[in-house]
Amino acid sequence: MKRRRNIDIFSLSFLDCVCCGFGAIILLLVLSKTAEPIIFEEYTEDLENVVSKLQEELFEIRGETHILNRELVSKKQQVDNEVEKIALLKGDLSSILGKFSASKDSATVQNKIEQQLAIAKQDLSEEMLRLQERARIPRSELDNTVGGIPVDSEYIIFIIDTSGSMFNHGWGSVVQKLSEVLDIYPKVKGIQIMNDMGEYMFTQYAGKWIPDTPARRKAIIKRLTKWQAFSNSSPVEGITAAINTFYSKNKKISLYVFGDEFTGPSIQSVLREVSRLNPKNKKGNRRVRIHAVGFPIQFSRPASEQATGVRFATLMRALCEQNGGTFVGLNSHSR
């Protein structure tokens, strides 16, 4: 029987292993402490300082931006005020230049009026002369006429047919006749230009009078040369719109209708409506005179297509007679 060997639990090898294990644990503890906590605290404090400074700078920038915006608004308001003053000064300058020109060239203006008087007399038809003889116009009124057309009004309105027939075949004559009418009124208190539908040539003056200055008259002629607007070839809408908008018991107004045809259903209904809108005063006179210029565009067509032209002449002759005006029928629509 063999004898068993005694095993020494606490041998040198065992102690060696235990020491290595403790050493490894100590080494791990040492390696895990890579930095002191105070270092993290220092970094945190530095970042807070940086953020605080950036916030202060942001607040300063916002404050400066607010101040600059207020200054910008103030500057813009100053610019708008200066622009408005410049516009007013330009208007005053134009008025002064117009007065100076009228004063300087009074002889020239007188010559122009005399020339227009001769032209207007030539344009009078036999029918107009017959109507004038029948009306027996008093001498006091004849003193304020040019070619039988009363020019005593302080305000003038043009109602212009802007249909295709007028624009394509007689527009040069329209521009010329409007210019001639303006020439026989050297100075008025207000002007207005509308088409036969009641639309305004200058929308910024809708419902208001256009100031009468040489510059405004040139602008009217320039705009008229290219003015096109929808039209139904009937002047009734424009006439009623003009009277409804501008009628005044304290103003003398003349209304000039330029057209070539009337496509409405009834002449008598138009006469009744205009008479209602433009009643007589105590002296039997109407505040709005209605004149008309007929352009013979429809009469260049076959006889079967001339009915609207004949109806326009009939309506305008009766309307002008009823409202103290004159109807001029042109022999040609060329300039």
Number of C-alpha atoms within 10 A of each C-alpha: 3 4 5 6 6 6 7 8 9 9 9 9 10 11 12 11 11 11 12 11 12 11 12 12 11 11 11 11 11 10 9 8 9 8 9 8 9 9 9 11 10 10 11 11 10 12 11 11 12 11 11 12 12 12 12 12 12 12 12 12 12 12 12 12 12 12 11 12 12 12 12 12 11 12 12 12 12 12 12 12 12 12 12 12 12 12 12 12 12 12 15 12 12 16 17 13 15 17 15 12 13 16 11 11 12 13 11 11 17 13 12 16 18 15 15 18 19 13 14 18 15 10 15 18 14 9 13 18 13 10 13 14 10 9 11 8 11 8 8 8 13 14 12 13 14 20 18 20 21 18 21 17 18 15 22 25 23 24 27 31 29 25 20 16 16 24 18 10 15 20 23 16 18 24 17 14 15 18 15 18 16 14 16 21 16 16 16 15 14 16 22 24 23 24 27 29 23 19 20 18 19 13 10 9 13 15 13 13 16 21 17 18 22 18 14 14 17 12 11 21 15 12 14 18 14 10 14 15 17 13 18 17 23 23 28 24 17 22 25 18 18 23 18 13 11 17 16 13 12 7 14 16 25 24 24 24 26 25 30 29 29 23 16 16 8 11 18 11 11 18 18 12 12 18 15 10 13 21 14 14 10 7 6 8 14 19 22 28 25 26 24 25 22 23 27 23 21 19 18 11 10 8 9 7 12 16 14 18 21 17 18 23 23 14 22 29 24 16 25 21 18 17 23 18 23 27 26 22 20 16 13 14 18 15 11
